[in-house]
C-alpha cells in the first residue's frame, strides 16, 4: 500500500500560471476561434458554389483579428486558417500573392489584412467539406 504523500502528484504541485501566461493563452484561443469562423465563411461560399454545379471558388476576404492591423494577429490567424483548411480535403488550394507581378502559389499569403485564394474540390464533395454548413 502507498504511504501518504506518495503516488500521484497533487494539483497544488503544478506551477501556477501567471497572468501574462493566461492572457497569452486566451489570445491564442481567440485567434484560433477567429480562424474557425473565417473558415466557416469560406465553406459557406464553397457550398453555395457547389450547389450551382461549380467545383472551384475564388474567394477574397479580410482576415479577422483581435487588434485591427496587427501583423502578429494577421499572421497567426492565417496560419491557423491554413492549418484548418488542410484538413478539409480540397483538391486544390492556391493563394494570390498580390504585389506585381500577381501570382498564384501554394504557400499561404496575405496582402495587408486581405487574403485572396482559389479552392477546388472534386465533383462529389465529401460531407466534411460543407456538410456542417446550413
LINGI-V67606 format. One record per pair of residues at least 12 apart in sequence whose C-alpha atoms are under 8 Angstrom apart, sorted by sequence separation. I is the first residue (numbers start at 1). J is the second residue. D is the distance in Angstrom with one decimal. If there is no record, write none. Layout:
I | J | D
I | J | D
This chain:
45 | 57 | 7.9
65 | 77 | 7.2
94 | 106 | 4.9
95 | 107 | 6.7
97 | 109 | 6.3
99 | 111 | 7.9
64 | 77 | 7.3
93 | 106 | 6.4
94 | 107 | 7.6
95 | 108 | 5.8
96 | 109 | 7.0
97 | 110 | 7.1
98 | 111 | 6.2
63 | 77 | 7.3
94 | 108 | 7.9
95 | 109 | 6.1
96 | 110 | 7.8
97 | 111 | 7.1
63 | 78 | 7.3
42 | 59 | 7.4
96 | 115 | 7.5
95 | 115 | 7.7
96 | 116 | 5.4
95 | 116 | 6.1
96 | 117 | 5.7
95 | 117 | 4.4
96 | 118 | 7.9
94 | 117 | 5.5
95 | 118 | 6.5
93 | 117 | 7.1
94 | 118 | 5.1
38 | 63 | 7.5
93 | 118 | 5.8
94 | 119 | 6.4
38 | 64 | 7.2
82 | 108 | 6.6
92 | 118 | 7.8
93 | 119 | 4.5
92 | 119 | 5.4
93 | 120 | 6.6
91 | 119 | 7.6
92 | 120 | 5.0
35 | 64 | 7.4
79 | 108 | 7.7
90 | 119 | 6.6
91 | 120 | 5.6
92 | 121 | 6.7
34 | 64 | 6.2
78 | 108 | 7.4
90 | 120 | 5.8
91 | 121 | 4.8
34 | 65 | 7.1
78 | 109 | 7.9
90 | 121 | 5.0
91 | 122 | 6.5
78 | 110 | 7.8
89 | 121 | 7.8
90 | 122 | 7.8
31 | 65 | 6.9
31 | 66 | 7.2
30 | 66 | 7.8
74 | 113 | 6.6
90 | 129 | 7.8
88 | 128 | 6.4
89 | 129 | 7.1
88 | 129 | 5.5
31 | 73 | 7.1
35 | 77 | 5.3
39 | 81 | 6.5
34 | 77 | 7.0
35 | 78 | 7.2
38 | 81 | 7.3
69 | 112 | 7.9
69 | 113 | 6.6
31 | 76 | 7.0
32 | 77 | 6.4
35 | 80 | 6.0
36 | 81 | 6.8
39 | 84 | 7.6
31 | 77 | 5.6
35 | 81 | 4.9
39 | 85 | 7.2
32 | 80 | 6.0
36 | 84 | 7.5
31 | 80 | 8.0
32 | 81 | 7.8
63 | 113 | 5.5
62 | 113 | 5.6
63 | 114 | 5.8
62 | 114 | 4.4
63 | 115 | 6.6
61 | 114 | 5.8
62 | 115 | 6.3
60 | 114 | 7.1
61 | 115 | 5.6
60 | 115 | 5.6
61 | 116 | 6.6
60 | 116 | 4.1
59 | 116 | 5.7
60 | 117 | 6.3
58 | 116 | 7.4
59 | 117 | 5.4
58 | 117 | 5.7
59 | 118 | 6.2
58 | 118 | 4.2
57 | 118 | 5.6
58 | 119 | 6.5
56 | 118 | 7.0
57 | 119 | 5.4
56 | 119 | 5.7
57 | 120 | 6.4
56 | 120 | 4.2
55 | 120 | 5.5
56 | 121 | 6.5
55 | 121 | 5.4
55 | 122 | 6.4
55 | 123 | 6.1
50 | 125 | 8.0
47 | 130 | 5.7
46 | 130 | 7.4
43 | 129 | 7.0
44 | 130 | 7.1
47 | 133 | 7.5
43 | 130 | 5.9
44 | 133 | 6.1
43 | 133 | 7.2
44 | 134 | 8.0
40 | 133 | 7.6
